[in-house]
Amino acid sequence: MIKKILLGTFCISQFSLAYANEIPVESIHNPLISYVNNFQKVPKTVIIKTKKLKIKIDKQENGKYLYQSWSVNSKLTSKPSMIIKNGNLILNDSTEGHYYYEFKKGGYVYQVWRYNQVTGDPIPPYALIINDTSGNQISNEPCIILKN
């Protein structure tokens, strides 16, 4: 009888370990990140395009984000026309799963919004919004995805 109980306990523990998932460190510090990751995964690299720009956003080893942009006709292998380091991922508190990357440079705030797509939703998946330091919107451009 004891052997059966021990065998059953051993089997349950083995199956539990087989289905265990590693919890990312960032979700321990910010529970909303795990919610966004479950609802809509935040990619490490995003390449999008507006009418005038190609934009690449990369997650760096320090957890911050790097913004690089080129004119729309340039190749991504050429030197970027703008580079902004130390950007942040900002999560929207709403249940819709939207989030944005925020970068600051030269008195301007660059936000690349990621909208959760619902079937038949007319909004684009990404948008580039540029504000001045007073909060006045200078630009709001829809973006198409080149790599997500």
MDAnalysis code that builds the backbone (N, CA, C; Angstrom):
import MDAnalysis as mda
import numpy as np

u = mda.Universe.empty(444, n_residues=148, atom_resindex=np.repeat(np.arange(148), 3), trajectory=True)
u.add_TopologyAttr("name", ["N", "CA", "C"] * 148)
u.add_TopologyAttr("resid", np.arange(1, 149))
u.add_TopologyAttr("resname", ["MET", "ILE", "LYS", "LYS", "ILE", "LEU", "LEU", "GLY", "THR", "PHE", "CYS", "ILE", "SER", "GLN", "PHE", "SER", "LEU", "ALA", "TYR", "ALA", "ASN", "GLU", "ILE", "PRO", "VAL", "GLU", "SER", "ILE", "HIS", "ASN", "PRO", "LEU", "ILE", "SER", "TYR", "VAL", "ASN", "ASN", "PHE", "GLN", "LYS", "VAL", "PRO", "LYS", "THR", "VAL", "ILE", "ILE", "LYS", "THR", "LYS", "LYS", "LEU", "LYS", "ILE", "LYS", "ILE", "ASP", "LYS", "GLN", "GLU", "ASN", "GLY", "LYS", "TYR", "LEU", "TYR", "GLN", "SER", "TRP", "SER", "VAL", "ASN", "SER", "LYS", "LEU", "THR", "SER", "LYS", "PRO", "SER", "MET", "ILE", "ILE", "LYS", "ASN", "GLY", "ASN", "LEU", "ILE", "LEU", "ASN", "ASP", "SER", "THR", "GLU", "GLY", "HIS", "TYR", "TYR", "TYR", "GLU", "PHE", "LYS", "LYS", "GLY", "GLY", "TYR", "VAL", "TYR", "GLN", "VAL", "TRP", "ARG", "TYR", "ASN", "GLN", "VAL", "THR", "GLY", "ASP", "PRO", "ILE", "PRO", "PRO", "TYR", "ALA", "LEU", "ILE", "ILE", "ASN", "ASP", "THR", "SER", "GLY", "ASN", "GLN", "ILE", "SER", "ASN", "GLU", "PRO", "CYS", "ILE", "ILE", "LEU", "LYS", "ASN"])
u.atoms.positions = np.array([
    [0.823, -1.191, 0.000],
    [0.000, 0.000, 0.000],
    [0.868, 1.256, 0.000],
    [1.891, 1.279, 0.844],
    [2.784, 2.434, 0.921],
    [3.544, 2.595, -0.391],
    [3.931, 1.476, -0.999],
    [4.647, 1.543, -2.276],
    [3.779, 2.190, -3.353],
    [2.474, 1.869, -3.381],
    [1.559, 2.448, -4.363],
    [1.419, 3.957, -4.146],
    [1.321, 4.375, -2.902],
    [1.197, 5.807, -2.582],
    [2.471, 6.544, -2.992],
    [3.624, 5.980, -2.666],
    [4.892, 6.608, -3.041],
    [5.050, 6.665, -4.561],
    [4.682, 5.596, -5.249],
    [4.762, 5.570, -6.704],
    [3.831, 6.621, -7.315],
    [2.617, 6.726, -6.792],
    [1.659, 7.722, -7.275],
    [2.165, 9.139, -7.049],
    [2.714, 9.410, -5.884],
    [3.270, 10.723, -5.562],
    [4.426, 11.057, -6.498],
    [5.299, 10.084, -6.728],
    [6.428, 10.284, -7.627],
    [5.955, 10.617, -9.046],
    [4.976, 9.863, -9.545],
    [4.456, 10.096, -10.901],
    [3.821, 11.485, -11.020],
    [3.042, 11.877, -10.035],
    [2.405, 13.201, -10.063],
    [3.459, 14.300, -10.087],
    [4.508, 14.164, -9.273],
    [5.553, 15.189, -9.251],
    [6.279, 15.254, -10.586],
    [6.501, 14.120, -11.241],
    [7.182, 14.098, -12.534],
    [6.328, 14.772, -13.604],
    [5.021, 14.489, -13.614],
    [4.140, 15.123, -14.589],
    [4.029, 16.614, -14.335],
    [4.030, 17.013, -13.090],
    [3.966, 18.433, -12.749],
    [5.197, 19.165, -13.262],
    [6.363, 18.564, -13.098],
    [7.590, 19.192, -13.589],
    [7.627, 19.250, -15.109],
    [7.056, 18.269, -15.763],
    [7.061, 18.233, -17.224],
    [6.241, 19.375, -17.795],
    [5.206, 19.812, -17.115],
    [4.336, 20.873, -17.613],
    [4.596, 22.227, -16.954],
    [5.626, 22.326, -16.169],
    [5.939, 23.588, -15.501],
    [6.490, 24.592, -16.514],
    [6.137, 25.848, -16.350],
    [6.633, 26.926, -17.205],
    [7.509, 27.858, -16.397],
    [8.553, 28.359, -17.040],
    [9.405, 29.346, -16.381],
    [8.706, 30.694, -16.419],
    [8.692, 31.387, -15.293],
    [8.089, 32.713, -15.219],
    [9.177, 33.732, -15.506],
    [8.989, 34.595, -16.544],
    [10.008, 35.600, -16.830],
    [10.187, 36.556, -15.656],
    [11.422, 36.997, -15.435],
    [11.730, 37.896, -14.327],
    [10.922, 39.174, -14.430],
    [10.751, 39.703, -15.664],
    [10.039, 40.970, -15.801],
    [8.575, 40.855, -15.384],
    [7.954, 39.680, -15.525],
    [6.564, 39.547, -15.110],
    [6.436, 39.484, -13.589],
    [7.520, 39.106, -12.897],
    [7.490, 39.121, -11.439],
    [7.486, 40.566, -10.953],
    [8.266, 41.422, -11.606],
    [8.346, 42.829, -11.212],
    [7.132, 43.617, -11.673],
    [6.543, 43.256, -12.810],
    [5.399, 43.983, -13.332],
    [4.366, 42.965, -13.807],
    [3.332, 42.710, -13.002],
    [2.363, 41.682, -13.364],
    [1.609, 41.981, -14.651],
    [1.525, 43.243, -15.061],
    [0.827, 43.572, -16.302],
    [1.558, 43.031, -17.521],
    [2.900, 42.905, -17.442],
    [3.653, 42.396, -18.579],
    [3.239, 40.961, -18.875],
    [3.046, 40.148, -17.850],
    [2.616, 38.777, -18.107],
    [1.232, 38.762, -18.734],
    [0.359, 39.705, -18.327],
    [-0.975, 39.791, -18.920],
    [-0.864, 40.136, -20.396],
    [-0.036, 41.104, -20.730],
    [0.142, 41.472, -22.130],
    [0.776, 40.318, -22.882],
    [1.760, 39.635, -22.265],
    [2.404, 38.516, -22.929],
    [1.415, 37.383, -23.189],
    [0.479, 37.142, -22.279],
    [-0.512, 36.100, -22.504],
    [-1.534, 36.530, -23.546],
    [-1.889, 37.819, -23.535],
    [-2.920, 38.326, -24.420],
    [-2.339, 38.619, -25.801],
    [-1.152, 39.193, -25.806],
    [-0.505, 39.616, -27.041],
    [0.982, 39.708, -26.745],
    [1.791, 38.873, -27.334],
    [3.215, 38.799, -27.014],
    [3.939, 40.060, -27.487],
    [4.790, 40.601, -26.621],
    [5.604, 41.762, -26.965],
    [6.867, 41.246, -27.656],
    [7.047, 41.560, -28.955],
    [8.217, 41.037, -29.670],
    [9.506, 41.738, -29.256],
    [10.645, 41.047, -29.439],
    [11.943, 41.661, -29.131],
    [12.354, 42.657, -30.200],
    [11.936, 42.430, -31.432],
    [12.249, 43.335, -32.532],
    [10.989, 43.592, -33.344],
    [10.770, 44.865, -33.662],
    [9.640, 45.274, -34.490],
    [10.187, 46.152, -35.613],
    [9.758, 45.887, -36.831],
    [10.091, 46.763, -37.957],
    [8.772, 47.168, -38.595],
    [8.534, 48.484, -38.646],
    [7.294, 49.021, -39.190],
    [7.612, 50.122, -40.193],
    [6.585, 50.539, -40.925],
    [6.780, 51.556, -41.950],
    [5.617, 52.530, -41.945],
    [5.927, 53.836, -41.970],
    [4.928, 54.871, -42.175],
    [5.057, 55.321, -43.630],
    [4.374, 56.385, -44.008],
    [4.504, 56.903, -45.376],
    [5.908, 57.450, -45.644],
    [6.575, 57.940, -44.575],
    [7.875, 58.589, -44.756],
    [9.054, 57.846, -44.129],
    [8.784, 56.953, -43.183],
    [9.864, 56.337, -42.404],
    [9.764, 54.822, -42.333],
    [10.923, 54.190, -42.158],
    [11.017, 52.812, -41.697],
    [11.551, 52.896, -40.276],
    [10.952, 52.162, -39.363],
    [11.316, 52.228, -37.944],
    [11.602, 50.821, -37.446],
    [12.699, 50.708, -36.717],
    [13.058, 49.428, -36.093],
    [13.195, 49.663, -34.598],
    [12.537, 48.828, -33.813],
    [12.607, 48.909, -32.356],
    [13.135, 47.569, -31.847],
    [14.204, 47.629, -31.061],
    [14.844, 46.426, -30.525],
    [14.896, 46.498, -29.009],
    [14.630, 45.358, -28.363],
    [14.825, 45.269, -26.924],
    [16.302, 45.017, -26.661],
    [16.898, 45.822, -25.788],
    [18.311, 45.716, -25.454],
    [18.509, 44.794, -24.252],
    [19.745, 44.419, -24.011],
    [20.055, 43.523, -22.894],
    [19.705, 44.130, -21.540],
    [19.736, 45.467, -21.433],
    [19.429, 46.134, -20.166],
    [17.921, 46.282, -19.933],
    [17.087, 45.754, -20.857],
    [15.640, 45.834, -20.705],
    [15.034, 47.071, -21.337],
    [15.860, 48.015, -21.759],
    [15.384, 49.224, -22.431],
    [15.247, 48.940, -23.926],
    [14.690, 49.892, -24.667],
    [14.449, 49.713, -26.090],
    [15.236, 50.729, -26.913],
    [15.620, 50.325, -28.115],
    [16.379, 51.142, -29.051],
    [15.501, 51.453, -30.248],
    [15.400, 52.745, -30.595],
    [14.618, 53.219, -31.740],
    [15.590, 53.623, -32.834],
    [15.383, 53.108, -34.032],
    [16.176, 53.508, -35.193],
    [15.208, 53.800, -36.323],
    [15.484, 54.867, -37.095],
    [14.608, 55.175, -38.222],
    [15.424, 55.553, -39.450],
    [14.842, 55.257, -40.595],
    [15.419, 55.549, -41.898],
    [14.327, 56.177, -42.759],
    [14.714, 56.854, -43.840],
    [13.709, 57.299, -44.797],
    [13.108, 56.057, -45.436],
    [11.913, 56.171, -45.943],
    [11.174, 55.010, -46.432],
    [11.877, 54.313, -47.602],
    [12.680, 55.037, -48.354],
    [13.363, 54.443, -49.506],
    [14.738, 53.870, -49.159],
    [15.198, 54.057, -47.944],
    [16.511, 53.561, -47.529],
    [16.438, 52.095, -47.125],
    [17.583, 51.438, -47.192],
    [17.679, 50.051, -46.741],
    [18.008, 50.039, -45.250],
    [17.540, 49.022, -44.549],
    [17.804, 48.907, -43.113],
    [19.271, 48.609, -42.817],
    [20.022, 48.213, -43.827],
    [21.448, 47.953, -43.636],
    [22.270, 49.239, -43.696],
    [21.655, 50.330, -44.154],
    [22.362, 51.614, -44.180],
    [22.318, 52.265, -42.794],
    [23.054, 53.360, -42.643],
    [23.112, 54.072, -41.359],
    [21.755, 54.730, -41.076],
    [21.205, 54.530, -39.863],
    [19.911, 55.149, -39.531],
    [20.005, 56.681, -39.506],
    [18.917, 57.332, -39.874],
    [18.881, 58.794, -39.813],
    [18.648, 59.282, -38.385],
    [18.046, 58.446, -37.533],
    [17.849, 58.802, -36.129],
    [17.975, 57.560, -35.264],
    [18.668, 57.712, -34.140],
    [18.803, 56.651, -33.146],
    [18.451, 57.243, -31.785],
    [17.553, 56.568, -31.073],
    [17.196, 56.990, -29.712],
    [17.342, 55.773, -28.805],
    [18.157, 55.932, -27.768],
    [18.392, 54.840, -26.817],
    [17.529, 55.017, -25.579],
    [17.472, 53.973, -24.777],
    [16.823, 53.974, -23.458],
    [15.321, 54.248, -23.508],
    [14.643, 53.659, -24.484],
    [13.192, 53.754, -24.542],
    [12.547, 52.785, -23.565],
    [11.279, 53.016, -23.299],
    [10.539, 52.193, -22.343],
    [9.306, 51.584, -22.979],
    [8.888, 50.447, -22.453],
    [7.623, 49.837, -22.822],
    [6.596, 50.286, -21.798],
    [5.517, 50.903, -22.263],
    [4.462, 51.399, -21.381],
    [3.208, 50.580, -21.660],
    [2.664, 49.983, -20.609],
    [1.477, 49.148, -20.754],
    [0.232, 49.951, -20.434],
    [-0.793, 49.770, -21.246],
    [-2.069, 50.440, -21.043],
    [-2.848, 49.656, -19.991],
    [-3.464, 50.337, -19.050],
    [-4.200, 49.671, -17.972],
    [-5.530, 49.086, -18.427],
    [-5.968, 49.435, -19.621],
    [-7.258, 48.923, -20.069],
    [-7.159, 47.432, -20.368],
    [-8.261, 46.796, -20.519],
    [-8.288, 45.359, -20.781],
    [-8.070, 45.033, -22.250],
    [-7.880, 46.046, -23.097],
    [-7.758, 45.806, -24.527],
    [-6.383, 45.298, -24.933],
    [-5.384, 45.403, -24.058],
    [-4.068, 44.862, -24.358],
    [-3.182, 45.773, -25.193],
    [-3.526, 47.058, -25.323],
    [-2.675, 47.991, -26.057],
    [-1.441, 48.326, -25.227],
    [-0.337, 48.627, -25.895],
    [0.864, 49.102, -25.226],
    [1.615, 49.988, -26.204],
    [2.613, 50.720, -25.687],
    [3.424, 51.541, -26.580],
    [4.848, 51.638, -26.076],
    [5.735, 51.932, -27.028],
    [7.140, 52.194, -26.735],
    [7.292, 53.712, -26.693],
    [8.048, 54.215, -25.715],
    [8.232, 55.666, -25.598],
    [9.713, 56.010, -25.610],
    [10.058, 56.992, -26.452],
    [11.433, 57.456, -26.605],
    [11.421, 58.978, -26.534],
    [12.457, 59.553, -25.911],
    [12.547, 61.004, -25.776],
    [13.855, 61.485, -26.362],
    [13.746, 62.537, -27.203],
    [14.951, 63.120, -27.792],
    [14.641, 64.523, -28.294],
    [15.534, 65.453, -27.965],
    [15.468, 66.806, -28.510],
    [14.162, 67.538, -28.276],
    [13.571, 67.384, -27.116],
    [12.330, 68.100, -26.815],
    [11.087, 67.443, -27.406],
    [11.222, 66.251, -27.943],
    [10.093, 65.530, -28.508],
    [9.957, 64.160, -27.852],
    [8.730, 63.684, -27.818],
    [8.433, 62.355, -27.293],
    [7.876, 61.535, -28.452],
    [8.546, 60.431, -28.748],
    [8.139, 59.535, -29.826],
    [7.481, 58.325, -29.189],
    [6.253, 58.056, -29.590],
    [5.534, 56.897, -29.088],
    [5.143, 56.008, -30.268],
    [5.465, 54.738, -30.156],
    [5.032, 53.764, -31.152],
    [4.014, 52.872, -30.460],
    [2.750, 53.085, -30.809],
    [1.644, 52.364, -30.188],
    [1.403, 51.047, -30.889],
    [1.115, 50.014, -30.099],
    [0.707, 48.707, -30.619],
    [-0.720, 48.483, -30.165],
    [-1.616, 48.389, -31.130],
    [-3.029, 48.186, -30.826],
    [-3.377, 46.707, -30.972],
    [-4.135, 46.196, -30.037],
    [-4.613, 44.826, -30.122],
    [-5.634, 44.758, -31.254],
    [-5.402, 43.872, -32.183],
    [-6.288, 43.753, -33.333],
    [-7.434, 42.795, -33.046],
    [-8.630, 43.277, -33.300],
    [-9.825, 42.466, -33.200],
    [-10.304, 42.262, -34.633],
    [-10.854, 41.117, -34.928],
    [-11.299, 40.824, -36.291],
    [-12.204, 41.942, -36.805],
    [-11.866, 42.465, -37.970],
    [-12.656, 43.530, -38.583],
    [-12.358, 44.909, -38.018],
    [-11.348, 45.031, -37.149],
    [-10.996, 46.306, -36.534],
    [-10.364, 47.217, -37.582],
    [-10.881, 48.444, -37.766],
    [-10.353, 49.323, -38.810],
    [-9.047, 50.032, -38.449],
    [-8.619, 50.000, -37.183],
    [-7.398, 50.710, -36.819],
    [-6.176, 49.903, -37.236],
    [-5.078, 50.588, -37.597],
    [-3.859, 49.861, -37.969],
    [-3.226, 49.230, -36.730],
    [-2.393, 48.186, -36.925],
    [-1.801, 47.521, -35.769],
    [-0.803, 48.389, -35.006],
    [-0.132, 49.332, -35.693],
    [0.830, 50.232, -35.058],
    [0.550, 51.670, -35.497],
    [1.004, 52.608, -34.674],
    [0.930, 54.021, -35.025],
    [2.114, 54.742, -34.394],
    [2.687, 55.690, -35.136],
    [3.761, 56.547, -34.619],
    [3.139, 57.876, -34.238],
    [3.279, 58.243, -32.965],
    [2.751, 59.511, -32.463],
    [3.925, 60.311, -31.925],
    [4.047, 61.561, -32.379],
    [5.119, 62.443, -31.932],
    [4.480, 63.632, -31.234],
    [4.911, 63.891, -30.003],
    [4.440, 65.019, -29.200],
    [5.620, 65.901, -28.835],
    [5.340, 67.205, -28.622],
    [6.391, 68.052, -28.056],
    [6.337, 67.926, -26.541],
    [7.250, 68.599, -25.853],
    [7.323, 68.451, -24.391],
    [6.098, 69.021, -23.682],
    [5.331, 69.875, -24.354],
    [4.108, 70.423, -23.767],
    [2.932, 69.468, -23.910],
    [3.132, 68.370, -24.648],
    [2.062, 67.406, -24.846],
    [1.248, 67.647, -26.102],
    [1.641, 68.640, -26.905],
    [0.932, 68.915, -28.156],
    [1.325, 67.880, -29.201],
    [0.328, 67.299, -29.840],
    [0.601, 66.267, -30.840],
    [1.074, 66.907, -32.139],
    [2.224, 66.452, -32.624],
    [2.808, 66.972, -33.855],
    [2.475, 66.058, -35.022],
    [2.451, 64.764, -34.764],
    [2.212, 63.792, -35.815],
    [1.531, 62.555, -35.265],
    [0.693, 61.947, -36.083],
    [0.037, 60.691, -35.737],
    [-0.111, 59.925, -37.047],
    [0.783, 58.962, -37.271],
    [0.814, 58.241, -38.536],
    [0.568, 56.756, -38.321],
    [-0.319, 56.174, -39.131],
    [-0.491, 54.718, -39.057],
    [0.732, 54.027, -39.626],
    [0.996, 52.824, -39.152],
    [2.172, 52.057, -39.582],
    [1.732, 50.670, -40.041],
    [2.448, 50.167, -41.042],
    [2.243, 48.781, -41.430],
    [3.417, 47.968, -40.919],
    [3.212, 46.694, -40.692],
    [4.230, 45.821, -40.134],
    [5.092, 45.246, -41.257],
    [6.414, 45.403, -41.123],
    [7.345, 44.734, -42.019],
    [7.874, 43.470, -41.354],
    [8.127, 43.542, -40.034],
    [8.545, 42.375, -39.263],
    [8.051, 42.542, -37.831],
    [7.419, 41.504, -37.303],
    [6.888, 41.576, -35.953],
    [7.337, 40.372, -35.182],
])
